[in-house]
Amino acid sequence: MLMYINPELPNSRAAAVGEGPSPQEGMAFTFRRMMKAGATRVCVVCNTAHAFARGAAEEAGAPFLDMLQLTADRVVADLKKSGSTSFKVGLLSTDGTIKMGLYQAALEAAAAAQLGSDNKLEVLVPADLSVTQGCILRIKGNDYRDNDVSPTLEREANALVKQGAEVIITGCTELPVAFNETVCPAFPVPIVNPMQVLADKIVQMTLASQA
């Protein structure tokens, strides 16, 4: 596995909300370098960056493992297996990811493929996106231990559960640090970490290639 950290890329969240330049060109450059170094596929672990990573991967000619689509596919499959009839998915994420509809599009594609005419999927998001965004910034600043960040995220997620959410996606890299099933063991519905879904897929593909 190759890891490439490019601190010169423009901020994806700022670009997503129209407050900064697009990182797509820099991502394409990064993907080309990774492929040149021997990578056979590329992925990114920033949820918001997927708004630009897909185009960058296509520009670079790099096969792309889409973390958002992998997560959406798993969530819909799990809800279908559980016998769900409402297919309501709660989403905590950056304001950029939600405003650009990245998970909404991925979940709609997964529902169309797996549910067909039974597709009734609904994505629920917090009424005030700034609350989750504020928690994300505090986690980035390592200001989340022994304070109200985890309880705040749990409260935001519980509000979505009260609206009918049967699963919560932690759709930002920082969120699983402070909100997960270890920190909140009594949380009433599954909490899905997209990075774990991506890691599972990478391990599965690696083992299959060695069989």
C-alpha positions in Angstrom: 0.0 0.0 0.0 1.3 3.5 -0.9 0.3 6.6 1.1 0.7 10.0 -0.4 0.0 13.1 1.7 -0.1 16.3 -0.4 -0.4 19.3 2.0 -0.5 21.7 -0.9 -3.9 20.6 -2.1 -6.6 23.3 -1.8 -9.2 22.7 1.0 -11.9 20.4 -0.3 -14.6 21.7 2.0 -13.9 25.3 1.0 -14.1 24.4 -2.6 -17.3 22.5 -2.0 -19.1 25.5 -0.6 -17.6 28.0 -3.1 -15.1 29.5 -0.8 -11.9 28.3 -2.5 -10.3 26.8 -5.6 -10.8 23.2 -6.7 -8.3 20.6 -5.6 -9.0 18.4 -8.6 -5.9 19.3 -10.7 -3.6 18.6 -7.7 -5.4 15.3 -6.9 -4.9 14.2 -10.5 -1.2 15.0 -10.2 -1.0 13.0 -7.0 -2.8 10.0 -8.5 -0.4 10.0 -11.5 2.5 9.9 -9.1 1.0 7.1 -7.2 0.3 5.1 -10.3 3.8 5.7 -11.5 5.1 4.4 -8.2 3.2 1.1 -8.7 -0.3 1.6 -7.4 -3.0 -0.3 -9.3 -5.9 1.6 -7.7 -6.3 4.8 -5.8 -8.6 6.0 -3.1 -9.0 9.0 -0.7 -10.3 8.9 2.9 -11.7 12.5 2.9 -15.4 12.3 2.2 -15.8 15.8 0.9 -12.8 15.3 -1.5 -14.8 12.8 -3.4 -16.5 15.7 -5.1 -13.2 16.2 -6.9 -11.5 12.9 -6.6 -13.7 11.1 -9.1 -12.9 13.5 -11.8 -9.2 13.6 -10.8 -9.0 9.8 -11.0 -10.6 9.8 -14.5 -8.2 12.6 -15.6 -5.2 10.6 -14.3 -6.5 7.3 -15.8 -6.4 5.8 -12.3 -8.9 3.1 -11.2 -10.8 4.7 -8.3 -12.2 3.0 -5.2 -15.1 5.2 -4.3 -15.5 5.2 -0.5 -18.9 6.9 -0.6 -20.4 4.4 -3.1 -18.9 1.5 -1.3 -20.5 2.8 1.9 -23.8 3.5 0.3 -23.9 0.0 -1.3 -23.2 -1.6 2.1 -25.8 0.5 4.0 -28.6 -0.3 1.5 -27.7 -4.0 1.4 -27.7 -4.1 5.2 -31.1 -2.3 5.5 -32.5 -4.6 2.8 -31.2 -7.7 4.7 -32.7 -6.4 8.0 -36.2 -6.3 6.4 -36.4 -2.5 6.4 -39.4 -0.9 4.8 -38.6 2.8 5.3 -34.9 2.9 4.3 -34.2 6.1 6.2 -30.4 6.8 6.5 -29.0 9.4 8.9 -26.0 11.4 7.8 -23.5 13.4 9.8 -20.9 15.1 7.6 -19.4 18.5 6.6 -21.7 21.1 5.3 -19.9 20.8 1.9 -20.5 17.1 1.6 -24.2 17.5 2.4 -24.8 20.6 0.3 -23.2 19.0 -2.8 -25.4 15.9 -2.2 -22.5 13.5 -2.4 -23.9 10.8 -0.1 -27.5 11.5 -1.3 -26.4 10.6 -4.9 -24.4 7.5 -3.8 -27.3 6.2 -1.7 -29.8 6.9 -4.5 -27.7 4.9 -6.9 -27.3 2.0 -4.4 -31.1 2.0 -3.8 -31.9 2.1 -7.5 -29.6 -0.9 -8.1 -30.7 -3.0 -5.1 -34.3 -2.0 -4.5 -35.6 -1.2 -7.9 -39.3 -0.2 -7.8 -39.3 -0.6 -4.0 -36.9 2.3 -3.7 -38.2 4.5 -0.8 -34.8 5.6 0.5 -34.6 8.9 2.4 -31.5 10.6 3.6 -31.9 12.6 6.9 -29.4 15.3 7.9 -29.2 17.7 10.9 -31.4 20.8 10.8 -28.3 22.9 11.7 -25.3 21.8 9.8 -23.0 24.2 11.8 -23.3 22.1 14.9 -21.6 19.0 13.3 -19.2 21.3 11.4 -18.2 22.9 14.7 -17.5 19.5 16.2 -15.4 18.5 13.2 -13.3 21.6 13.6 -12.7 20.9 17.2 -11.7 17.3 16.5 -9.2 18.6 13.8 -7.8 20.8 16.5 -7.5 17.9 19.0 -10.1 19.6 21.2 -12.5 16.7 21.7 -11.4 14.8 24.8 -13.3 15.2 28.1 -15.7 17.8 26.7 -19.0 18.0 25.0 -18.0 17.0 21.4 -19.0 13.3 21.7 -22.3 14.1 23.5 -23.1 16.8 21.0 -22.6 14.4 18.1 -24.6 11.7 19.8 -27.4 14.2 20.4 -27.4 15.2 16.7 -27.5 11.6 15.6 -30.2 10.8 18.1 -32.3 13.6 16.6 -32.1 11.8 13.2 -33.0 8.5 14.8 -36.1 10.1 16.2 -37.0 11.1 12.7 -36.7 7.4 11.7 -33.1 6.9 10.8 -32.2 3.2 10.9 -28.5 3.7 10.5 -26.1 6.7 10.9 -23.2 7.3 8.5 -20.3 9.2 10.0 -19.5 10.9 6.7 -16.4 12.9 7.6 -12.9 11.5 8.4 -12.8 13.2 11.9 -16.3 12.1 13.1 -15.5 8.4 14.0 -12.8 9.6 16.3 -15.4 11.1 18.7 -18.6 9.3 17.7 -18.5 5.5 17.3 -20.0 2.4 18.9 -17.2 2.2 21.5 -17.7 5.8 22.7 -21.5 5.4 22.5 -22.1 1.7 23.2 -25.8 2.2 23.9 -26.6 4.0 20.6 -29.8 2.5 19.3 -28.9 2.0 15.6 -25.7 1.0 13.7 -23.0 3.6 13.2 -21.2 3.1 9.9 -17.7 4.4 9.4 -16.9 4.8 5.7 -13.2 4.5 6.3 -13.8 1.0 7.8 -15.9 0.1 4.8 -13.1 1.2 2.4 -10.5 -0.7 4.5 -12.6 -3.9 4.4 -12.9 -3.6 0.6 -9.1 -3.1 0.2 -8.4 -6.2 2.4 -11.0 -8.2 0.6 -9.5 -7.3 -2.8 -5.9 -8.0 -1.6 -6.8 -11.4 -0.2 -8.7 -12.3 -3.4 -5.7 -11.3 -5.6 -3.5 -13.7 -3.5 -5.8 -16.7 -3.6 
